[in-house]
């Protein structure tokens, strides 16, 4: 997700990126293992930003991409507002 990568660099925040496609394509996790992760962290769509505290889901943010119009600037601002809470 290029927008998120740019924001991480701009804001100098510590985040980890979990690429579900990469893990599937390279057979690093089984579908059952991925489904367990999705359930544990309440991942219902991607991309999604999650905040963990002591390994537990604390907060989350799902960027709202609009296919009918380019809302990149709006998404960028919403992500920044979300991560500023924890930076």
Beta strands, then each sheet from edge to edge (+ up, - down):
strand 1: 49-53
strand 2: 56-61
sheet 1: 1+ 2-
end
